[in-house]
Amino acid sequence: MLRRRQAFRPFATRGRRTIAGILATFALFSTLTVTVSIWATSGSRHRASVLEVAARQRTLAERYVKDVLLARAGAQADPALTGRLLALSADALLNGGVAPAVNGDDDETLLPPASGVTVRAQLRQERRLVRDLTATGSAVLARRPATAVKLTADERLTVRDPVERLRVLSALTSNVSLNAARTIGAEDDRNIGRLIVIEVVLGAIGLLTSLLLAFGLIAATRRQTAHFRSLVTSSTDLVLVFGDGGCRYASESVATMLGHPEDDLLGEGFAGFVHEDDRASVCAAYAHGEPHEIVFRVANEFHEWRHLEAHVTDLRADRQIRGIVLNARDVTERLRLEEELTHQAFHDGLTGLPNRALFRDRLDQSLARSKRSHEGLAVLLLDLDGFKQVNDSLGHDAGDQLLEEVARRFGEVTRPADTLARFGGDEFALLLEGANETQAVAAANRLVRNLSEPIRIAGHELGLGASVGIAMHAGGEAASEELIRHADLAMYAAKEAGRGRHEVFRYDMARELGELLGLEHELRLGLQRGEFSLHYQPEIALDTAAIVGVEALLRWHSPTRGSVPPAEFIPIAEATGLIVPLGEYVLHEACAQTARWLRNAALPEGFVTWTNLSGKQLSAGGVSALVREALEAAELPAGFLGLEVTETALVQEGHAGERARAELQELHELGVRIAVDDFGTGFSSLGQLRSFPVDMIKVDRSFVQGIEHDAKDAAITANLVSLAHALGLLAIAEGIESDGQLTSLRELGCDLAQGHHCGTPMPAAAFERWLSGVRDKPVGQRSDALGEV
Amino acid sequence: MSLRLLVLASLALLACSGCGSGGHEAGAVVRVTERDFRISAPRHVRSGDLLLSVRNRGPDAHELIVVREGSRLPLRRDGSTVSEERLEPVIVGTLEPGQPGSSRKLRLHLAPGHYQLFCNMSGHYLGGMHTKLVVG
């Protein structure tokens, strides 16, 4: 308890004020006591002289009588002088002043005026008696009748003999002098008595006041100490005070956090809980006050390590503390979180494998070692074959499960010293330190082989392959990024060469692959230069042969390559993300063109311009905003625009799928038409289709082409059409190339048709001409087709 | 606390002294006043128990001696005081010197006769401080 209190600075302002109050009380009462003493004793100053002079009067009175008698007998005596001395002394005693010397053996004395009613009355009487005495004496000497002397002090002398009268007067004078001296003495006694009483009372009051203040101070100090203690103990900060003999104070929070009883922490006990590796620095901190900041581990009651971050303050010079204070915080959780974040920053969240950043870091380290040791190393990049299809058809959750399984299988055939990483998507990387080409190829084979066993995901048996690109480093200097790029190129080459293969990087690969990369570059340029345009392919109603809409199709005319078929550039646009700006272009252009036709009053009732939305565009989000923006920019009513989405894009799972469907729903409510493209090739079920915002399904050309001769295709097409009708949707058949197909479809009840036989894709101006020219011609005669793309 | 006790105690004492004077078979109260240099007292009082209430008006201190002696009193050889030694048989009461302003009481039982009251401080008797009292 006492030890603990040392850790606080006990006095705040209040304490200082109370102490000042105590000191002031002492000062006040001391001053009062001294003043009273001076006042009480001041009357007693020169008291010895007064008493001496008063007592002397008695002798003088007797001497006066003797002198008168001697003088009257003719002897040498000076009664007049004695009488004068008597009178002067009596006067000095009463009113103050100089009392004369009497015998030459004493000095003149300065007397204060007499105080006190009784004394002054007696001294006045004495003066009157002296006057009567000396008057009588003078009469005796002059031999005048003494009885004639007028008496002033109320004496009623019955004796007539002059000498007798003189003797009586002398006796009266002596008597009153004596009594006056006694009264003065008694007054002193009274004064002293009074003084004692006053001093005792003052002392008692002063003592009482000081005691009250002191008790108040003690109470205040107690409160303050309690206040500070509760501050320290309720704080989550941990306070430890160390001095000679180890820990002298540990706040309650320490005991609470560590779960050890307080007594175990005091003394040398605390160091026992500190982690062995940290003990030296902790001991140094509390022995010397340095270092000022330490982080150390302490075991709690469950033998778990808590990390404490402590600020060390040397307060050995502080008289209140006389120790070294550790203000510590439990940072265990923070450190854990930091560790986790670091792990997250360098690891793939799905598979727990190192990510690209950590792989690069490891590769840099390996290259640094290789530079010294001249040992070779290999970088393997692996890309899963067919992963995209799994992801698209079974959903992202299945894709994720697959990746986890793949990571596990790769892990089975890699050594602990090798670094296996996931770069993202379905791309993995492996770093083999100290490996030559043979070993690297063997590793690639192991990886691919171990993957060939079918994987069961979401009820499907999936056989996966991987394309492996290998980049070798023979030792010496190299840049990690270059090595990864080489492996990447080798992997592309492997993919190009066919699936499930591995390729070791050669410098001539770069050239071949540059071709592919060049296409991307040109695509970008083409977009900027406006090398893209839209062609429109008519869609007709099968029953009336009326034009009901067009499908807008993208065309690229490159100045260097000529007309590039969409099958060549669309995959690259999708892979590079260029599909998004291309999609925007298509939407804006289609809307603007339709609006122009609308303004020209060239369009029949219920006309719809259909554009294709890629799955990537839908997954990326923002389609709804994009479409509305395009409609607004063209000032086109929503009902004139239709969007064709693939079945797989429509049914994709996960958050992106949800969002895509919500966006389509929103557009559908706005009036935009939605059609499902390539219907029948995907995985969608009847139930799903019912809940989607769809107006029309497009029967895939593969079924249409066999409709005349293949009973199976005809049956499928019939089913698809009746399914569409059952759901209240329109059915359109695409890829119609003959009259026979047209007739069959009409018989099956299909609503709309599209294909070379009905009208080829053509530029906007051509379509406009075509529209006005063939509006009334029968459908079968429109055979100016060039081939749909 | 202590102050209150003190007040209570003194009140009780006063009450007691009151009962004492009233309760006893105290005779007549005789007022005697002393001053420089005269004693004032009644000339005649009835015999029996008397309470002399003696007040000194000063300025000097005075004593009071009561003697059963009607004639002139004998003096000592100093010529300024009465010889109390010779008066011993007839002294019936004495009061020691009292300060000016004080009041004292003297209880006496006086048989009929001639008495004198006087102050025997040096010179006071001759200065006039004596008076006669006839007890009848």
Interface residues (C-beta under 8 A of the other chain):
Chain A: T118 A121 Q122 R124 Q125 A153 D154 E155 R156 L157 T158 V159 E164 R167 V168 L169 S170 A171 L172 S174 N175 V176 N179 R182 T183 A186
Chain B: R35 D36 F37 R38 G58 P59 D60 A61 D78 G79 S80 T81 P97 Q99 P100 G101 M121 S122 G123 H124 L126 G127 G128
